[in-house]
């Protein structure tokens, strides 16, 4: 029988050393607070993600102060980690995507061999932007088709973090043999290998961030025009659409999934009556296919993750590539520069900063 637990291996400290820390890091560092069961394993996994600077094991989510190994569960805390990362090298969405691919997000009673409320999984958000990003990531994971059970990872406001005792920090490096024995015996490694075996080689942060809701949700959340355009490949009338004359600074995202598509910096007046762009903001969120409808051959543009019909691309644009992405306003949602951070797209603010 497997008996070694995440907490085993060394005598616990008799006096708590943890002090509550804030969510923010240094000037060039941001921090994500996550709980995924045994913090030895979560810390070991998160350290492998490029852009992560350091990972601290600790306790979060409870009401008691200065928890220790002996008291954290009684105080309502979860084993958690704080991931310090360089936002220029890796973004919050990637942190979450990687994290969710290294836990069992469907287990409400713990994680793998570690059972009990202190081992529940959770994402702690520090502001509204992080809450929206995390909610989107959890929804996308639930809609990924990887699991037959509901995703139950909790989304909780950040209220504080207490670093764990020194012997818990970098446990995989200090006690490599014992850690490997625990990791393999816990069932975590086998579970992750089985669930994500088809995604091996797809990149460490390839969990979906943007998904497509079910048909019932689409019909409830989209207007009739938005539904016809994105789901039935309809085209809205020229000059009679929301964004054709929009001159505000900001970005355009898929109205269905929220995946970023275009920037106002690449928008221009093509005279056609539809919003036109010289290039995508995120080429990885765009897919194209041949369209032979209406007795002609065109190149249709669709969103990569939600598979929404967006419009068409033509070889008569003014930019360096000579392309015109002619989009339907009904397929887009505009987020102004002022709302980017609030909406979870703060990483794009630098596009609109004055150039020195």
C-alpha positions as CSV (number, residue, x, y, z in Angstrom):
1,X,0.0,0.0,0.0
2,X,1.3,3.5,-0.8
3,X,1.9,5.3,2.5
4,X,4.4,8.1,1.8
5,X,2.5,11.4,1.8
6,X,3.4,14.9,0.6
7,X,4.1,15.9,4.2
8,X,6.4,13.0,5.0
9,X,10.1,12.6,5.0
10,X,11.4,15.2,7.5
11,X,10.4,16.2,11.0
12,X,8.1,19.2,10.9
13,X,9.2,22.4,12.5
14,X,7.8,23.2,15.9
15,X,7.3,26.9,15.3
16,X,5.8,28.5,12.1
17,X,8.1,30.6,10.1
18,X,5.7,31.7,7.5
19,X,4.9,35.4,7.1
20,X,2.1,36.7,4.9
21,X,3.3,38.2,1.6
22,X,1.6,40.3,-1.0
23,X,0.5,39.1,-4.4
24,X,2.7,41.5,-6.4
25,X,6.4,40.9,-7.2
26,X,9.2,43.1,-8.1
27,X,9.0,45.7,-10.8
28,X,9.7,43.1,-13.5
29,X,8.1,40.2,-11.8
30,X,4.4,39.2,-11.4
31,X,3.1,36.5,-9.1
32,X,0.4,33.8,-9.5
33,X,-1.0,31.9,-6.5
34,X,-2.2,28.4,-7.2
35,X,-3.2,25.3,-5.2
36,X,-3.0,21.9,-6.8
37,X,-2.6,19.4,-4.0
38,X,0.9,18.5,-2.8
39,X,3.0,21.7,-3.1
40,X,6.2,19.6,-3.7
41,X,4.7,18.5,-7.0
42,X,3.2,21.8,-8.1
43,X,6.3,23.7,-7.3
44,X,8.5,21.1,-9.2
45,X,6.2,21.3,-12.2
46,X,5.9,25.1,-12.3
47,X,9.6,25.6,-12.1
48,X,10.0,23.9,-15.5
49,X,7.9,26.5,-17.3
50,X,10.1,29.0,-19.2
51,X,9.7,32.5,-17.8
52,X,9.2,31.3,-14.3
53,X,11.8,32.8,-11.9
54,X,11.1,31.0,-8.7
55,X,8.3,29.1,-7.0
56,X,7.5,29.3,-3.2
57,X,5.6,26.6,-1.4
58,X,3.1,27.7,1.3
59,X,-0.4,28.0,2.5
60,X,-3.3,30.1,1.3
61,X,-7.1,30.5,1.4
62,X,-7.8,30.2,5.1
63,X,-8.7,32.6,7.8
64,X,-6.0,31.8,10.4
65,X,-2.7,33.6,10.5
66,X,0.8,32.2,10.4
67,X,-0.2,28.6,9.6
68,X,2.3,25.8,10.0
69,X,2.4,22.2,8.8
70,X,0.5,21.1,11.9
71,X,-2.2,23.8,11.8
72,X,-2.9,24.9,8.2
73,X,-5.8,22.5,7.6
74,X,-7.5,23.5,10.8
75,X,-7.2,27.1,9.8
76,X,-8.8,26.4,6.5
77,X,-5.7,26.9,4.3
78,X,-4.8,24.9,1.2
79,X,-1.3,23.8,0.3
80,X,-0.4,26.3,-2.4
81,X,2.5,27.9,-4.3
82,X,3.3,31.3,-5.5
83,X,4.8,31.4,-9.0
84,X,7.1,34.4,-9.6
85,X,7.4,35.0,-13.3
86,X,8.6,37.4,-15.9
87,X,5.5,38.8,-17.8
88,X,7.7,39.6,-20.8
89,X,8.6,35.9,-21.1
90,X,5.4,34.2,-20.1
91,X,1.9,35.5,-19.6
92,X,-0.7,34.7,-16.9
93,X,-2.8,32.7,-19.3
94,X,0.1,30.4,-20.0
95,X,0.8,30.0,-16.3
96,X,-2.8,28.8,-15.8
97,X,-2.8,26.6,-18.9
98,X,0.4,24.9,-17.7
99,X,-0.9,24.6,-14.1
100,X,-4.2,23.0,-15.1
101,X,-2.4,20.4,-17.2
102,X,-0.5,19.3,-14.1
103,X,-3.3,18.6,-11.7
104,X,-6.7,16.8,-11.7
105,X,-9.2,19.6,-11.9
106,X,-12.1,17.3,-11.5
107,X,-11.2,16.1,-8.0
108,X,-13.1,17.9,-5.2
109,X,-11.7,15.8,-2.4
110,X,-8.0,16.4,-2.8
111,X,-5.4,15.4,-5.4
112,X,-4.4,11.9,-6.2
113,X,-3.2,10.0,-3.0
114,X,-3.5,13.1,-0.9
115,X,-7.0,13.4,0.4
116,X,-8.7,16.1,2.5
117,X,-9.7,19.8,2.2
118,X,-6.1,21.0,2.4
119,X,-5.3,19.4,-0.9
120,X,-8.1,20.9,-3.0
121,X,-7.2,22.7,-6.2
122,X,-7.8,26.4,-6.6
123,X,-6.7,29.5,-8.5
124,X,-6.4,32.6,-6.3
125,X,-7.0,35.9,-8.2
126,X,-5.7,39.2,-7.1
127,X,-7.9,41.5,-9.2
128,X,-10.8,41.5,-11.7
129,X,-8.5,41.0,-14.6
130,X,-7.0,37.8,-13.2
131,X,-10.5,36.6,-12.2
132,X,-11.7,36.9,-15.8
133,X,-8.6,35.2,-17.2
134,X,-8.9,32.4,-14.7
135,X,-12.6,31.9,-15.2
136,X,-12.0,31.7,-19.0
137,X,-9.2,29.1,-18.5
138,X,-11.3,27.0,-16.2
139,X,-14.3,27.2,-18.6
140,X,-12.0,26.2,-21.5
141,X,-10.6,23.3,-19.6
142,X,-14.2,22.1,-18.8
143,X,-15.1,22.3,-22.5
144,X,-11.9,20.6,-23.7
145,X,-13.4,17.2,-23.8
146,X,-10.6,15.7,-21.7
147,X,-12.7,14.9,-18.7
148,X,-16.1,13.1,-18.2
149,X,-16.5,14.7,-14.8
150,X,-17.0,18.4,-14.1
151,X,-14.1,20.7,-13.5
152,X,-14.2,21.7,-9.8
153,X,-11.0,23.7,-9.3
154,X,-12.1,26.6,-7.2
155,X,-11.7,30.3,-8.2
156,X,-11.0,32.3,-5.0
157,X,-10.0,35.8,-4.2
158,X,-6.4,36.2,-2.9
159,X,-6.3,37.1,0.8
160,X,-2.7,36.3,1.7
161,X,0.0,33.7,1.4
162,X,2.3,32.2,4.1
163,X,5.5,30.5,2.9
164,X,5.9,26.9,4.2
165,X,8.7,25.7,6.4
166,X,12.2,25.7,4.8
167,X,12.3,21.9,4.4
168,X,9.3,22.1,2.1
169,X,11.0,24.6,-0.3
170,X,12.4,23.0,-3.4
171,X,11.8,19.5,-1.9
172,X,12.3,17.8,-5.3
173,X,15.8,19.2,-5.4
174,X,16.7,18.6,-1.8
175,X,15.3,15.0,-1.6
176,X,15.2,13.8,-5.3
177,X,14.9,10.1,-4.6
178,X,12.2,10.4,-2.0
179,X,10.4,12.9,-4.1
180,X,10.3,10.7,-7.2
181,X,9.1,7.8,-5.1
182,X,6.3,9.9,-3.7
183,X,5.4,11.4,-7.1
184,X,5.1,8.1,-8.9
185,X,3.4,6.4,-6.1
186,X,0.8,9.1,-5.6
187,X,-0.7,8.4,-9.0
188,X,-0.2,12.0,-10.3
189,X,2.4,11.1,-12.9
190,X,0.3,8.2,-14.4
191,X,-2.9,10.3,-14.4
192,X,-1.2,13.2,-16.3
193,X,0.5,10.9,-18.7
194,X,-2.8,9.2,-19.6
195,X,-4.9,12.3,-19.9
196,X,-2.5,14.4,-21.9
197,X,-0.6,11.7,-23.9
198,X,-2.0,12.9,-27.2
199,X,-0.7,16.4,-26.4
200,X,2.9,15.3,-25.8
201,X,5.2,17.7,-27.7
202,X,2.5,20.3,-28.0
203,X,4.3,22.7,-25.7
204,X,4.1,23.1,-21.9
205,X,1.3,25.6,-21.9
206,X,-0.9,24.2,-24.6
207,X,-4.0,23.8,-22.5
208,X,-6.9,25.6,-24.3
209,X,-7.5,29.1,-23.1
210,X,-10.4,29.9,-25.3
211,X,-13.3,27.5,-25.9
212,X,-16.6,27.4,-27.7
213,X,-19.7,27.2,-25.5
214,X,-22.5,24.7,-26.2
215,X,-25.3,25.5,-28.6
216,X,-27.8,26.4,-25.9
217,X,-25.3,28.9,-24.4
218,X,-24.5,30.4,-27.8
219,X,-28.2,31.1,-28.5
220,X,-28.6,32.7,-25.1
221,X,-25.6,34.9,-25.2
222,X,-25.4,36.0,-28.9
223,X,-27.7,38.3,-30.6
224,X,-29.5,36.9,-33.7
225,X,-27.1,38.7,-36.0
226,X,-24.0,37.5,-34.0
227,X,-25.2,34.0,-34.1
228,X,-26.0,34.0,-37.9
229,X,-22.6,35.5,-38.7
230,X,-20.4,33.4,-36.4
231,X,-22.3,30.1,-36.6
232,X,-24.0,30.2,-40.0
233,X,-21.4,32.1,-42.0
234,X,-23.7,35.1,-42.7
235,X,-22.5,38.5,-43.8
236,X,-23.8,41.7,-42.2
237,X,-24.7,44.7,-44.3
238,X,-21.9,47.1,-45.4
239,X,-21.8,50.4,-43.5
240,X,-24.5,49.2,-41.2
241,X,-22.4,47.5,-38.6
242,X,-21.0,48.5,-35.2
243,X,-17.3,48.9,-35.9
244,X,-16.9,50.1,-39.4
245,X,-16.3,53.7,-38.3
246,X,-14.8,52.9,-34.9
247,X,-11.7,55.0,-34.3
248,X,-10.9,54.2,-30.7
249,X,-7.7,52.6,-29.6
250,X,-8.0,49.0,-28.4
251,X,-8.2,45.4,-29.6
252,X,-10.9,43.3,-31.2
253,X,-11.6,39.8,-29.8
254,X,-13.9,36.9,-30.9
255,X,-17.4,37.7,-29.6
256,X,-17.8,34.0,-28.9
257,X,-14.6,33.0,-27.1
258,X,-12.8,36.2,-26.3
259,X,-9.6,35.2,-28.1
260,X,-7.6,38.3,-29.3
261,X,-7.8,38.8,-33.0
262,X,-7.0,42.3,-34.3
263,X,-5.7,45.7,-33.1
264,X,-6.9,49.2,-33.8
265,X,-3.3,50.0,-34.8
266,X,-3.8,47.8,-37.9
267,X,-7.4,49.0,-38.7
268,X,-7.9,51.2,-41.7
269,X,-10.7,52.6,-43.9
270,X,-10.9,50.3,-46.9
271,X,-14.1,52.0,-48.2
272,X,-15.8,48.6,-48.4
273,X,-18.2,49.2,-45.5
274,X,-16.7,46.6,-43.1
275,X,-14.0,46.8,-40.5
276,X,-10.7,46.1,-42.3
277,X,-7.3,45.2,-40.9
278,X,-3.8,44.9,-42.4
279,X,-2.9,41.9,-40.2
280,X,-4.0,39.9,-37.2
281,X,-2.9,40.8,-33.7
282,X,-2.4,37.1,-32.8
283,X,-1.9,35.0,-36.0
284,X,-2.2,31.9,-33.9
285,X,-5.8,32.7,-33.2
286,X,-6.7,32.9,-36.9
287,X,-7.3,30.1,-39.4
288,X,-8.2,30.3,-43.1
289,X,-10.0,28.0,-45.5
290,X,-11.1,28.1,-49.1
291,X,-14.6,29.3,-49.6
292,X,-16.3,28.4,-52.9
293,X,-19.7,29.8,-52.1
294,X,-21.4,32.4,-54.4
295,X,-19.8,31.0,-57.5
296,X,-16.4,32.4,-56.6
297,X,-13.3,31.4,-54.7
298,X,-12.4,33.4,-51.6
299,X,-10.3,32.8,-48.5
300,X,-12.5,32.6,-45.4
301,X,-11.2,33.7,-42.0
302,X,-12.2,31.9,-38.9
303,X,-11.1,32.0,-35.2
304,X,-8.8,29.2,-34.3
305,X,-10.3,28.1,-31.0
306,X,-14.1,28.9,-31.2
307,X,-14.2,28.3,-35.0
308,X,-16.3,31.4,-35.5
309,X,-16.8,32.7,-39.0
310,X,-15.2,36.2,-39.0
311,X,-15.0,37.3,-42.6
312,X,-12.6,37.0,-45.5
313,X,-9.0,38.0,-46.4
314,X,-8.2,39.6,-49.8
315,X,-4.8,40.4,-51.5
316,X,-5.5,44.1,-51.9
317,X,-4.5,45.6,-48.6
318,X,-2.1,48.5,-48.0
319,X,0.3,46.9,-45.5
320,X,3.6,45.2,-46.1
321,X,1.9,41.8,-46.8
322,X,-0.7,43.4,-49.1
323,X,-3.6,41.8,-47.2
324,X,-7.0,43.1,-46.3
325,X,-8.8,41.2,-43.5
326,X,-12.4,42.2,-44.1
327,X,-14.3,41.3,-40.9
328,X,-17.9,41.3,-39.7
329,X,-18.5,43.6,-36.7
330,X,-21.0,41.0,-35.4
331,X,-18.1,38.5,-35.0
332,X,-16.1,40.9,-32.9
333,X,-16.1,42.5,-29.5
334,X,-14.1,45.7,-29.1
335,X,-12.1,46.3,-25.9
336,X,-10.9,49.9,-25.5
337,X,-7.4,50.7,-24.4
338,X,-8.7,52.0,-21.1
339,X,-10.5,48.6,-20.4
340,X,-7.7,46.3,-21.4
341,X,-6.4,45.6,-17.9
342,X,-9.9,45.3,-16.4
343,X,-10.9,42.8,-19.1
344,X,-7.8,40.7,-18.6
345,X,-5.8,41.9,-21.6
346,X,-3.4,44.2,-19.9
347,X,-0.4,42.7,-21.7
348,X,-1.5,44.6,-24.8
349,X,-1.3,48.0,-23.1
350,X,2.3,48.4,-24.2
351,X,1.1,48.5,-27.9
352,X,-0.5,51.8,-27.2
353,X,2.2,53.4,-25.1
354,X,4.0,56.4,-26.6
355,X,7.2,55.4,-28.4
356,X,10.3,57.0,-27.0
